[in-house]
């Protein structure tokens, strides 16, 4: 294999890697001027355009290419796998104590590609009908000995998926509870939250240590 051919192959591989990094999934939030929410708030794109032949509509989940501060909307993900749709990862950053049966508002995000998670009320509201995988975790270090706590998934404000409780023994160690389930959403009004239940008797402080101990994550599985 000659040197020129090797150089061409290396350039091709590098360009393919660059394109993979730039490929994103977003949601069209406006059409005039065209705007796409990629879940990376604070990033300003100076130019957003659409590939010829595709007319974006508000709410479309789209595939985009990012070139510096410019976005090119390639197509609507209307069929097949909607890779990246609904991907979010939220966690609780500010100190919070909750009475039993209260919703946990995960107030910070590591990512929210579609913008469907709300840090003000803790709700994940998918905007594409389909099946989703949701996972969550919460706990406390101050639960009384032999006390119980649960972190339960609610759908539309009602208890939906219950997991076994975590019980704190007499040794005084912390207790944590969570789960991971598949759920179905109608793509319009269905929303999901995590609620905190415990036997402490009053308000119980959540254990927080960054993004690893009190969190809520999800992504779309299929439409």
C-alpha positions, 0 to 999 in steps of 0.5 A, a space after each residue: 500500500 503506497 503512502 498516498 493511499 495510506 494518507 487518504 485512508 487516515 484523512 477519511 477516518 479522521 473526517 468520519 470521526 469528526 462527523 460522529 462527534 458533531 452528530 446530535 439529536 434535537 427538537 425543533 422549537 421554532 421555524 421562523 427563524 429556525 431553532 433546535 433545542 439540543 438540551 445544551 442550554 447556554 450554547 448559542 448557534 449563530 446559524 441554523 439551517 435545514 437541508 433542502 427537501 425537509 421543512 421542519 415543524 415545531 416538535 419534530 425530533 431531528 438529526 442535526 450536524 453541528 459545525 462550530 456555531 452552525 447547525 444543519 438540520 438533516 432530517 426528521 426521525 419519523 420512523 425506525 429507531 429514534 436514537 437519542 430521543 428523550 435521553 436525560 440525566 438529572 440529579 439533586 444538587 441543593 439540600 432537600 428534606 422531604 416528608 413521606 409521599 413527596 416528589 423529588 425535584 431533581 434540580 440539575 442536569 448532566 444532559 437533556 437532549 430533547 428538553 423533556 425533563 423539567 428541573 422546576 417540578 421533577 417531571 419527565 414528559 416524553 413528546 414522542 409516543 413509545 416505550 422508555 427506560 427510566 432509572 432512579 436512586 435516592 437515599 438518606 443517612 439519617 433514617 432511624 434504626 429499622 426505618 424504611 424508605 422507598 423511591 417510587 415512580 409515579 405516572 401522571 401523579 399516581 403511584 405507578 412502579 413500586 420497588 422493595 423498600 430499603 431498611 436501615 439496621 441498628 448499625 446506623 448505616 445509610 439506606 438507599 432505594 431505586 429502580 429501573 423499569 420500562 414504561 409506555 408514554 402517549 407522547 403528549 400528556 403522560 409524565 413521570 416523577 419519583 416520589 420519596 416514602 419513608 417511616 421517619 415520622 417527619 421530614 427526612 434529609 436526602 443524601 446528596 454528593 454530586 450527581 451519583 447518589 440522588 438521580 433520575 435518568 431515562 431514554 427512549 427504547 422504541 416508538 
